[in-house]
Amino acid sequence: MENKILIVDDEPDIVDLISYNLKKDGFRVTTASDGEEALNKIRKGKFDLVVLDLMLPGIQGVELCRIIRNDPKTAGTPIIMLTAKGEEVDKVVGLESGADDYMTKPFSAKELIARVKAVLRRTGEKAATEKIIRIGKLVINKETFGVTKGNTPLELSATEFKLLLYLVERRGRVFSREQLVDAVWRGEAFIEPRTVDVHIRRLRTQIEDDPANPAYLKTRRGVGYYVDVNS
């Protein structure tokens, strides 16, 4: 599943340029023309990265960046500040407000794409090294191999834990049964792809409020399984 990017800029030409190039490179794109609209969309949905203009109508880019960073639900969202201001003091202010990277206009679309990919890669590597992962009501402890739902410890087998962790760490990506067998049951002989279905069903009975209508472990019919990025 493609990474979802929010572009926040009040210049239509800039928005069109960035949107075109991001979509061309396989990203899903949502746009906002002012700070209030952006904040509303950020609070309603989950984005993998925000391209944020410094000078905006209403809520300014620096203020919006701080709001994103101060909200536990959005604090980890990567932000690339994009602005016409190129003075060193502006870059410092942008980075100190929580931006992960900073680009000045005019800019190269290819460089922006490269920076988006670099920031997403760094974010993914950081997530992979975290010892505690929180997703919805679930807390996954990679050191103790424990999972709790709310305050209730779950009794997962070692294989169920590995399967859940693999999908959670790659949230949003869809994996076929064969890919999951290779990743989770690596080296074990005579594992049928349908074994994945059995473990997914067992996991759902423990982590889902309604296993028949899962909020975490979802199925992409005809393709495979994934953990929803909006979980």
C-alpha distance (Angstrom), angle and dihedral (degrees) to the residues before:
residue distance angle dihedral
M1 . . .
E2 3.78 . .
N3 3.79 122.8 .
K4 3.80 112.7 -103.1
I5 3.81 115.2 -129.3
L6 3.81 128.1 -168.6
I7 3.82 116.2 -152.7
V8 3.81 114.1 -159.7
D9 3.82 112.7 -170.5
D10 3.81 135.7 123.6
E11 3.81 94.9 -145.2
P12 3.85 108.9 91.3
D13 3.81 93.7 -159.1
I14 3.81 91.5 54.3
V15 3.81 91.8 46.1
D16 3.82 91.3 49.8
L17 3.81 92.1 48.4
I18 3.80 94.4 49.2
S19 3.82 93.1 41.9
Y20 3.79 93.1 50.6
N21 3.79 94.0 50.3
L22 3.80 95.4 43.4
K23 3.82 92.2 49.0
K24 3.80 90.0 46.2
D25 3.81 87.7 56.2
G26 3.81 92.7 50.8
F27 3.81 102.3 -96.7
R28 3.79 125.1 135.6
V29 3.79 110.1 -125.6
T30 3.80 134.5 -154.9
T31 3.80 122.3 176.9
A32 3.80 138.7 -154.3
S33 3.80 127.7 -174.6
D34 3.82 99.4 -157.7
G35 3.78 141.6 24.2
E36 3.81 97.1 -101.5
E37 3.80 93.4 51.3
A38 3.81 90.5 47.2
L39 3.80 93.2 49.5
N40 3.80 91.0 49.7
K41 3.82 91.8 51.6
I42 3.80 93.0 44.9
R43 3.81 91.3 52.8
K44 3.80 92.9 47.7
G45 3.81 98.5 45.1
K46 3.80 141.8 24.8
F47 3.81 119.9 -111.4
D48 3.79 128.1 -168.0
L49 3.81 92.3 -147.8
V50 3.81 140.2 -0.8
V51 3.82 124.0 -143.6
L52 3.80 100.8 -156.5
D53 3.80 130.0 -169.2
L54 3.80 115.1 -142.1
M55 3.81 96.6 -142.4
L56 3.81 111.0 55.6
P57 3.79 137.5 154.6
G58 3.80 111.4 -101.7
I59 3.79 110.5 -6.8
Q60 3.81 107.9 36.2
G61 3.79 121.1 -130.4
V62 3.80 95.0 -109.8
E63 3.80 91.7 50.5
L64 3.80 91.8 46.8
C65 3.80 89.9 49.4
R66 3.81 90.2 54.0
I67 3.82 91.9 47.7
I68 3.81 90.0 52.8
R69 3.80 91.6 48.6
N70 3.82 94.0 47.5
D71 3.81 94.8 52.3
P72 3.84 111.0 84.4
K73 3.81 90.6 -146.9
T74 3.82 93.4 57.5
A75 3.81 103.2 22.8
G76 3.80 93.4 106.2
T77 3.81 96.0 50.4
P78 3.84 110.0 119.5
I79 3.82 115.3 -122.9
I80 3.80 129.4 -160.9
M81 3.81 111.7 -165.4
L82 3.80 112.1 -142.3
T83 3.80 118.3 -172.9
A84 3.79 147.7 143.6
K85 3.78 89.2 -123.1
G86 3.79 110.7 97.0
E87 3.79 103.3 168.9
E88 3.79 115.6 123.8
V89 3.80 91.7 -120.9
D90 3.83 90.2 57.5
K91 3.79 91.5 51.1
V92 3.80 90.5 49.6
V93 3.82 91.8 49.4
G94 3.80 91.0 48.5
L95 3.79 94.5 48.7
E96 3.80 93.5 43.1
S97 3.80 90.3 52.8
G98 3.81 87.9 61.1
A99 3.81 107.1 -87.6
D100 3.81 115.2 149.6
D101 3.80 94.5 -151.2
Y102 3.82 139.8 3.7
M103 3.81 131.8 -143.7
T104 3.80 129.8 178.4
K105 3.80 128.6 -142.3
P106 2.96 129.8 -81.8
F107 3.77 91.3 50.3
S108 3.79 140.0 169.2
A109 3.80 112.6 -106.7
K110 3.82 89.3 -146.9
E111 3.80 91.2 53.5
L112 3.80 91.3 48.8
I113 3.81 91.1 51.9
A114 3.80 89.7 48.4
R115 3.80 91.0 50.9
V116 3.80 92.4 47.0
K117 3.80 89.9 53.3
A118 3.83 92.1 45.4
V119 3.82 93.1 51.2
L120 3.81 91.8 46.5
R121 3.81 89.9 48.9
R122 3.82 92.2 50.9
T123 3.79 90.5 47.5
G124 3.79 91.3 50.6
E125 3.80 91.9 49.2
K126 3.80 90.8 49.5
A127 3.81 91.8 50.4
A128 3.79 90.2 50.6
T129 3.82 90.7 57.5
E130 3.82 96.2 48.2
K131 3.81 113.9 113.4
I132 3.81 95.0 -154.6
I133 3.80 122.0 45.2
R134 3.80 121.0 -170.6
I135 3.77 121.3 -164.2
G136 3.78 119.2 166.2
K137 3.81 107.6 -51.2
L138 3.80 92.1 -18.0
V139 3.80 125.7 99.9
I140 3.80 115.5 -170.0
N141 3.81 118.2 -165.0
K142 3.79 111.0 -160.4
E143 3.81 93.3 -169.3
T144 3.81 97.9 52.8
F145 3.82 95.2 29.0
G146 3.78 87.1 -129.1
V147 3.79 130.8 141.5
T148 3.79 126.3 -164.1
K149 3.79 129.3 -171.9
G150 3.78 108.5 -153.7
N151 3.80 99.8 -40.0
T152 3.80 94.9 -30.9
P153 3.84 119.1 104.7
L154 3.81 112.9 -136.1
E155 3.79 123.2 -139.4
L156 3.80 103.3 -133.5
S157 3.77 125.3 167.3
A158 3.80 117.8 -123.0
T159 3.81 90.3 -103.7
E160 3.80 93.1 48.1
F161 3.80 89.8 50.9
K162 3.82 92.3 49.8
L163 3.80 91.5 48.1
L164 3.81 93.0 49.0
L165 3.81 93.1 45.5
Y166 3.81 92.7 48.0
L167 3.79 92.3 54.0
V168 3.81 95.5 41.0
E169 3.81 92.7 51.7
R170 3.81 88.4 52.2
R171 3.78 95.7 42.4
G172 3.80 113.9 178.0
R173 3.82 96.3 21.4
V174 3.80 117.9 112.1
F175 3.82 117.1 -136.3
S176 3.78 127.6 -166.2
R177 3.81 120.9 -132.4
E178 3.79 89.7 -106.0
Q179 3.81 92.4 53.1
L180 3.81 91.3 49.8
V181 3.81 91.6 48.5
D182 3.81 89.7 53.1
A183 3.81 92.5 47.1
V184 3.81 102.3 40.2
W185 3.80 104.5 26.2
R186 3.81 93.5 38.1
G187 3.81 112.3 167.1
E188 3.80 95.6 6.6
A189 3.78 114.7 125.0
F190 3.82 128.2 -128.7
I191 3.80 98.2 11.9
E192 3.79 110.9 160.5
P193 3.81 117.9 -143.7
R194 3.83 88.2 -125.8
T195 3.81 87.5 66.1
V196 3.81 85.7 76.6
D197 3.83 90.3 60.3
V198 3.81 90.9 54.4
H199 3.80 93.1 51.8
I200 3.80 92.4 44.9
R201 3.84 89.5 53.7
R202 3.81 90.9 49.6
L203 3.80 91.8 48.3
R204 3.79 92.0 49.6
T205 3.81 92.1 53.5
Q206 3.81 88.3 59.3
I207 3.79 107.3 34.2
E208 3.81 101.7 33.0
D209 3.81 126.4 77.6
D210 3.80 87.0 -150.1
P211 3.82 111.8 21.6
A212 3.81 90.3 -168.5
N213 3.79 90.4 57.8
P214 3.83 103.3 33.2
A215 3.80 121.7 -161.0
Y216 3.82 95.9 -170.7
L217 3.81 113.8 24.6
K218 3.78 106.3 47.4
T219 3.79 134.4 179.5
R220 3.78 125.2 -131.3
R221 3.79 99.0 -155.6
G222 3.78 112.9 -120.1
V223 3.82 92.1 6.4
G224 3.78 114.8 58.0
Y225 3.80 145.1 -102.8
Y226 3.78 136.1 -41.3
V227 3.80 143.4 167.1
D228 3.80 110.6 -114.2
V229 3.84 114.1 -114.0
N230 3.82 88.1 -141.3
S231 3.80 94.1 57.2
